[in-house]
Amino acid sequence: MPPAKKRARSYDPAKTRAAVLAQFGHVRDAVRGLTPGQLALPTRLGDWTVRELVAHTGMALTAVDRLLGEPEPARQDGRLVDWPFAIGADADSIAVTARRLAAEHPDLGAHLDEVERRFTGHLDAHPGGRLLPTGAGALPLADYVVTRAVELVVHTDDLNAAVPGLAVPYDRQALAACTRLLADALAAKVPGGSTEVRIPPYAVVQCVEGPRHTRGTPPNVVETDPLTWARLAAGRTAWQDAVAAAKVSASGERADLGPYLPLLR
């Protein structure tokens, strides 16, 4: 008998909304204190400056504006776990828009205030089941808000890496949603039961084809912390570098996840 199909993870819409707004608020508050010199610093995202990175971070929420402006799809035909694999298709247009927004809004703090106001207005006005035409197919608004947590956590980390001494905090629920969605995406990309990936305290998934364990310690185990996992999944840290730095423990012949990373393209 084939194994039962795994039930998709569910997210509490109210908690997700609160987490996204909390993480966005942390970024907005940090941006208010940045100097012109800090905003001009380079980032690890190609030739983007910090100013352009901040403008792009605001786009994590304005994406909801754009998608709600499109006709609503007739039915859901996408899965939340497929979203990480679809975002790369818009990379060029995203970069152009980020640069334009950075130039158009010299007061980034005021810009982010307005972005948050519109975002909360949309969530108040539309039900969570309202379908959006995303790059991963038609998804409910409530599911798409989970992807906003991923964007915000990843770009908060980019911001912290770019500005020496900056320590924008990570909302616990936002980090949890980011960790879980990216872990589930790995399991969807590389289905199987031979390797257990542990990201305490938020997620445990099984993946990679091979012998499936049913009890006791799995023969192949990968364990890391949530931020390292986000960096691996987003391509900010290479697998071999994380293992060499003891940021990841990997045991077993099927515990090399390097060929499957990054997930965000």
C-alpha positions in Angstrom: 0.0 0.0 0.0 1.5 3.4 -0.9 2.1 5.9 2.0 -0.7 8.2 2.8 -0.4 11.6 1.2 0.9 14.2 3.6 -1.6 16.8 4.7 -0.5 20.4 3.9 0.6 22.4 6.9 -2.0 25.0 8.0 -1.2 28.5 9.3 -3.4 30.7 11.6 -4.2 33.8 9.5 -4.4 36.1 12.5 -1.0 35.0 13.8 0.5 35.2 10.3 -0.8 38.7 9.9 0.5 39.8 13.2 3.9 38.2 12.5 4.3 39.9 9.1 3.3 43.3 10.6 5.7 42.8 13.5 8.6 42.0 11.2 7.8 44.8 8.9 7.6 47.2 11.9 11.1 46.1 13.0 12.5 46.9 9.6 10.6 50.3 9.4 11.9 51.3 12.8 15.5 50.4 11.9 15.3 52.3 8.6 14.4 55.5 10.4 17.8 55.5 12.1 19.9 54.8 9.1 22.2 57.6 7.8 22.6 58.6 4.2 26.0 56.9 4.3 24.5 53.7 5.6 21.7 53.8 3.0 24.4 54.0 0.3 26.3 50.9 1.5 26.5 47.9 -0.8 24.6 44.7 -0.1 25.1 41.0 -0.9 22.4 41.3 -3.5 24.4 42.1 -6.6 24.7 45.9 -7.1 21.8 46.8 -4.8 22.5 49.5 -2.2 20.9 49.4 1.2 18.4 52.1 0.0 17.3 49.8 -2.8 17.1 46.8 -0.5 14.8 48.7 1.8 12.6 49.8 -1.1 12.5 46.1 -2.2 11.5 45.1 1.3 8.6 47.4 1.1 7.6 45.5 -2.1 7.0 42.4 0.1 3.7 44.1 1.1 2.9 46.1 -2.0 2.9 42.8 -3.9 -0.5 42.3 -2.4 -1.7 45.6 -3.9 -0.6 44.5 -7.3 -2.1 41.0 -7.2 -5.5 42.3 -5.8 -5.6 44.6 -8.8 -5.6 41.6 -11.1 -8.8 39.7 -12.0 -9.5 37.0 -9.4 -8.8 33.5 -10.7 -11.7 31.2 -11.0 -10.2 28.5 -8.8 -7.1 27.7 -6.8 -4.5 25.8 -8.9 -1.3 26.6 -6.9 0.3 25.2 -3.8 1.9 27.3 -1.1 5.0 25.0 -1.0 5.6 25.8 -4.7 5.9 29.5 -4.2 9.7 29.5 -3.4 10.4 28.0 -6.8 8.4 30.6 -8.8 9.8 33.9 -7.6 12.9 34.0 -9.8 10.9 34.5 -13.0 10.2 38.1 -11.9 13.8 38.9 -10.8 14.5 41.5 -13.5 11.3 43.5 -13.1 11.7 43.4 -9.3 15.1 44.9 -9.5 13.9 47.7 -11.8 11.0 48.5 -9.5 13.2 48.5 -6.4 15.5 51.0 -8.0 12.6 53.2 -9.1 11.0 53.2 -5.7 14.3 54.0 -4.0 14.7 57.0 -6.2 11.1 58.2 -5.9 10.9 58.0 -2.0 13.8 59.9 -0.4 12.0 59.5 3.0 11.9 55.7 3.2 10.4 55.7 6.6 7.3 57.6 5.4 7.1 55.3 2.4 7.1 52.2 4.6 4.4 53.8 6.8 2.2 54.2 3.7 3.0 50.6 2.5 1.9 49.2 5.9 -1.3 51.3 5.9 -2.3 50.0 2.5 -1.4 46.4 3.4 -3.5 46.4 6.5 -6.4 48.0 4.6 -6.3 45.2 2.1 -6.3 42.5 4.8 -9.3 44.2 6.5 -11.2 44.5 3.2 -10.7 41.1 1.7 -11.4 37.6 3.1 -8.5 35.2 3.5 -9.9 33.0 0.8 -9.7 35.7 -1.9 -7.6 34.1 -4.7 -4.5 35.9 -6.0 -2.8 35.2 -9.4 0.7 34.5 -8.1 3.7 33.1 -10.0 3.0 29.8 -8.3 -0.6 29.7 -9.5 -3.8 30.9 -7.9 -3.3 31.1 -4.1 -5.6 32.3 -1.3 -4.7 35.7 0.2 -4.1 34.0 3.6 -1.6 31.7 2.1 0.2 34.5 0.2 0.6 36.4 3.5 2.7 33.5 4.7 5.1 34.1 1.8 5.4 37.7 3.0 6.9 36.4 6.3 9.6 34.6 4.2 10.4 37.7 2.2 10.7 39.8 5.3 12.8 37.5 7.3 15.2 36.9 4.4 15.6 40.6 3.7 15.9 41.5 7.3 18.9 39.2 7.4 20.2 40.9 4.2 19.8 44.3 5.9 21.6 43.2 9.0 24.5 41.8 6.9 24.8 45.0 5.0 25.0 47.5 7.8 27.7 47.0 10.4 26.3 47.0 13.9 22.7 46.8 12.8 20.6 44.2 14.6 17.1 44.3 13.4 15.2 41.7 15.5 13.3 38.8 14.1 9.7 38.3 15.2 9.4 34.7 16.5 6.2 33.9 14.6 7.6 35.4 11.4 10.8 33.3 11.7 8.7 30.2 12.5 6.5 30.7 9.3 9.6 31.3 7.2 11.3 28.2 8.6 8.3 25.9 8.1 7.4 27.0 4.6 11.0 26.6 3.4 11.3 23.2 5.1 8.0 22.0 3.5 9.3 23.3 0.1 12.4 21.2 0.5 10.2 18.1 1.2 8.1 18.9 -1.9 11.1 19.4 -4.1 12.9 16.2 -2.9 10.2 13.9 -1.7 11.1 10.8 0.3 11.6 9.5 3.8 15.3 8.6 4.1 16.5 11.9 5.5 15.2 13.8 8.4 15.8 17.6 8.5 15.4 19.2 11.9 15.2 22.9 12.4 14.4 23.4 16.1 12.2 24.6 17.5 10.0 25.2 14.4 10.2 22.3 11.9 11.0 18.7 11.2 10.5 17.2 7.7 11.5 14.1 5.9 12.8 14.1 2.3 15.1 12.4 -0.2 14.3 9.0 -1.8 15.7 5.9 -0.1 14.9 3.5 2.7 12.2 4.9 5.0 12.8 4.7 8.7 9.8 4.0 11.0 11.3 4.1 14.5 14.4 5.1 16.4 17.1 7.5 15.2 17.0 8.0 11.4 20.1 6.9 9.5 20.4 10.3 7.8 19.9 13.4 9.9 20.4 17.1 9.1 20.0 19.7 11.9 20.5 23.5 11.8 19.1 26.7 13.3 16.3 28.7 11.7 18.4 31.6 10.4 21.0 29.3 8.9 18.2 27.4 7.3 16.8 30.6 5.8 20.2 31.6 4.5 20.7 28.2 2.9 17.3 28.1 1.3 17.7 31.7 0.0 21.2 31.1 -1.3 22.9 33.5 1.1 25.0 30.7 2.5 26.5 27.8 0.6 25.8 24.3 2.0 29.5 23.3 2.2 30.4 26.6 4.0 27.6 26.1 6.6 28.8 22.5 7.2 32.4 23.6 7.5 31.5 26.4 10.0 29.5 23.8 12.1 26.3 25.8 11.4 24.8 22.5 10.1 25.3 19.0 11.4 24.8 16.3 8.7 25.1 12.6 9.3 24.5 9.7 6.9 25.1 9.0 3.2 21.9 10.8 2.2 22.4 13.8 4.4 24.0 16.1 1.8 21.4 18.7 0.9 23.8 20.7 -1.2 22.4 19.5 -4.6 18.9 20.7 -3.7 19.7 24.2 -2.4 19.0 27.0 -2.7 15.2 26.8 -2.9 14.4 30.4 -3.6 15.2 31.1 -7.3 
